[in-house]
Amino acid sequence: MGKYEIPGIIVFGDSTVDAGNNNQIPTLVKSNFLPYGQDFEGGKPTGRFCNGRLATDFLSEMLGVKHSIPAYLDPAFGIEDFVNGVTFASAATGYDVATSNVLSVIPLSEELKYFKEYLKKLTSFLGKHNAVKRARESLYFISIGTNDFVENYFTMPTGRSCQFTIGEYENFLLGIARSFLIELYSLGARKIALTGLPPCGNLPITRTLLHISKKATLEEINNASKDFNVKLQHLMASLNKELKGVKLVYADIYHPLLHIIQNPDPYGFENVEEGCCGTGTIEFAVLCQAGNPLTCTDPSKYAFWDAIHPSEKVYGILANIFMNKTLPHLFE
């Protein structure tokens, strides 16, 4: 165990933290083929939407827990592998069930059902006392929300933008976030880190879609991201007062990612506007195929791996920031 006494990491969310759950469900949103995973151990495509490891994998290693966090639905792993780390995340999901329905992925409510199933297995494996203790002392890491804006609100012509103003939609999502966090607390979670949104307007695919649709500007989308993040922090502050013994901390990805995009040189990045895969403007999942002659030869020079997801190098940078700036607040 590392610097902090954390026996395990339990992860919920979307493709930023999915290690292969989507491989096991009928959806087009998969990444269990090369070039995904080309820099993962053994050059193995696991279903992570990256050329290598995710921020949660790096964080797990920094905490002295394990080298990488397995996907709950991966048949190669069992409860003995999940005792100190597991992810229930599903690529392309969101807070909003309408977002998960767009590409037929696992809704957040279903991730919670899998977690309840996991707790039963953990109790059988460790005994009730040890299972409760481990659930209470583990770190819960949640990364979700981007798809609600990028895949749903700002791009779906018949999506939530027909029903809600952007402010109303943010409040709708925050209501779901609140219920989810309260239920997680009721199941034993006490140390919870929750990411906000990235600068959604700067994702390569958003730039491409904005150019085509002219529905919103980069600034409008980034303002929505910032606005949501402020509201999310207010929600977390109120839950910290309301729920006895909980430590809910906000993990900022907006500012670190924007800093990398605006100041690439110190990090050694040569391209921060396009993904490494294909043209880097719209390719992700099935469109990101091995052998595409346009795919870059050195992902470490790219901030984005595909048109949506950061490269392994960026995930490593973010994990360092979480370790040094976010997690200390859990132990204050």
N, C-alpha and C positions, 0 to 999 in steps of 0.2 A: 504494500500500500504506500502511496506517495505522501506528499506534504499534508494533505487533508485526509481525515479518517472517513473515507467514502468506500463502502464495500462493493458498490455496484452502480451502474448507470442504466436508467430506464428511459427510453426515448419514444416520443410521439411526434407526428408531423407529416411532412410531405417529402418530395424528392431530395431535399437538402439533407435528409437524415434517413432515407429509405436504403437499406442495405440489400434489398432483394425480395421484399414481400410481394411486389407487383409481379414477380416471375410466376407466382402461384395462382394468379387470378386472370380471368379472360379480359384483357385490356391491351390496347396497342401501346400503352405507355410502359415500355420495358427497356432495359439497357443491359440485357444479359448476353451481349455479343460485342466483339471487338469493333471499333477501337476503344469502347468503354472498358475500363479496367486494365488498359495496357501497361500502366505503371503500378498496379496493385501487385501484391506478392504473387510471384509466378505468372505475371501477365494475365491474370484471370478475370474475365468479366463476371462480376457477382450479381449485378443488378443495381450497383451504385451508379448514380448519374454523374460520373466523374472519370477522369483518367486514372485516379488512384483512390486514396482514402478520403473520407469526409471529416469535417471538423469534429464530430463526435468521436470518431476513431482516434484522432490525434489527442483529443481531450482525455479519453479513456487511458491512453498510453501515458500521458503526462501525469495522470492521477495514480499511476501504478496499478491500474485495474486489469486491463488486457490490451492487446495490440489493436484489435478491431472489434466492433460490436455486431453480432450476427442478427439476421432478420428472423423474427419469430416464426414465420411460415416456411422457412427454409428447411426442407426435410433432412438436410445433412446435419442439423443440430438438434439437440434435445435439452431437457430441463437442466442437465448438468452443465451445459454450455451457457445457459441463460441465467444461471444463478447470480453471476456478477456483471451481467450486461446483456441487454436485448433491445431491439427496436421494433415497434409496432407500426412504424411510419409507412405511408403509401404515397408514391409519386403522383402528382396532379390532384391531390386532395386539398381541402381547405376547411375553414371553420364551417362554412355554409354547405349543407348537403347538396344543394344545387350545383356547387362547384365539382364535388366528387362524381356527380351524375354525368357531367359533360363528357368525361372519358372513361366512365364505368370503373372507378377505382374505389378503394375502401374509405368510407366516410369516417370522420373523427369518432362518432358514436360507436362504430364497429371496432375501432382501435381500442376503445375503452372496454368493449366486451372481451376482446382477446386478452387484455390486461387482467380482467377478472378471472379468466380461465387460467392464465399464467399464475396468479396468486394461489389458486387451488393446487396447481402442480407443485408450486414452491412449498406449500404447506405439507403435501405428501412427501416431498423430497427432504425437507429440513426439519419437519415437525413444526407445530403451531408457533411456539415461542420464538424460535429462530427465524421463521418466515416473517412474522410480524416485525421483529427487530430489524431484519434486513430491509423490508419494505420501508420502514420508518427512516432508516439511516442512509438509504441510497439517494443518489442525485437523480432528479427527474429533469430531463432536458426536452423542451418542446420547441419545434421550429415549424411554423405554419403561418398561412395568411396571404402569401404572395399570389397564389393561384386565384384567390377570391377576387383580386384586382386585375391581374394580368390576363388570366384565362376566362374570367367570368365578366366582371363589371365593365371593363374598358374595351373588350373585344367581342363579346357575344351580342349580336344584334337584338336577340330576344331575351337577353339575360336580365340580371337584376337592375340594370340601369333604366329599364322600362318601369320598374316598380318604385325605386328609391332614388332620392338625391344622393350624392356621394356621402354627405354627412349622415343621412339616415342609414345608409348601408353600413358605414363604420359602426354606428351604434347598434345595429342589428347583429353584426359580427361580435361586438364586445359583449352582448348579452349571451351569446353562445359560449364565448371564451370564459365568461364568469361561471356559467353552469358547469362547464367542463372542469375548471380548476377546483370548484367546490366539491364535485364528485371525486376527483382525484385525491383531494384532502380526506374525504370520508373513507377512502380505501387505504389510507395510511401514509400518503405522501406528505413530507414535511419540508424537504429541501427542493425547491422548484426553480429552475432557470427557464425563462421564456424569452425567445427572441422577438424583436419587433420586425418590421418589414425592411427590406433593403431599399435602395433608391430604384424603385420599379421602372421608372422612366429610362434608366440607363442600361437595362438589360438589352442585349443585342436584338432579341426577338421583338421587344417592345418598340425599339427604334424602327425596325423594319415595318411592323404593323402600323405604327403611327404614320409612317411615310405613305403607306398605301391608303389607310382609312381616313386620316385627318380628323378622327373623332375627338382626339385630345392632344395636348402638347406634352412634351417631356416634363416641363415645369408643373403642369396641372397634375400629372401622375405622381411626380415626386412630392408635391405639396400634399396630396392625399396620403402618401406613405408617411410623411412627417406628422400629419394631423392624427392619423390612426395611432402612430407610435406614442404620441403625447397622451392620447386618451387611454391607451393600454397601460401606460405607466401610472396614470391616476387610478385605474381599476385595480392594479396590483397593490398600490399603496393602501387602498381602502380594504382589500382582502387581508393584507398584513395586519390590519387592526382588528378585523372581524373574526379571523380564524385563529384560535389559540394555538400557539406553538409553531405556526407556519413561518417559513422564510421564503418569500417569493422575490426573486431578483430578476431584473430586466437585463437581457443580453443585447446590447446595441450592435446591430450589423450595418445600420444605415450609414453612420459616419465613417467607420473603418473602410467600408467598401467604396464609398464616395471619395475618400482620401486616396485610396489606391488608384481609382480611375482618374482623378485630377492630378496626382503626383506619381506617375508610374516609374520614373527613372530610379529613385532610391531602392525600389523593390526589384529592379531588373526586368520590368515588363516592357515589351515593345509594342504590344497591341492590347488596348483596353476597350475597344469598341466592337470587336467581332470575336466569336468563339473560334477555337482551334479547329473544330470539326467542320469539314466541307467549306462552304462559303463563309460560315460563321455568322450568318445573318438570320437564318430561320431553322437550321437543322437541329433537331434533338430527337431522342428516342429512335424510332425506326428510320428516320431520315438521316441519322448519323451512322453511316455504314463504313466498314473497313474498306480500304482500297480507293476511297474517294481521292482523286489526285490533288484536290485543293486542301486537304487536311494538313495542318502544320506539322513540321517535323519535331518541334521542341515546345511542348505545352507549357514549360516553365517560363516562357516569354509571353504567355497569354494570361490575362486575368480571368478569362472565361474559357471553359472547356468546350461547351456547345453553346447554342444561342440563348440558353437560360441559366446554365449552372456554372458556378466558379470552377476554376481549375484546382487540382490538388494543392498547388502552392498557395493559393488564396485561402483555402480551407485551413492549411497549416498556420497561416498568419492569424486568421480569425480565432483559431483554437488557443493560440498564445495569448491573445487579448482576453478571451473568456477566462483563461486560467489566472491571469494577473490582475484583471480589472473587475470581472464579474463574480467569480466564485468566492473571493475573500468576503464579500457581503453576506454569504450564507453562514459565515462563522463569526460574525460580529457579536 
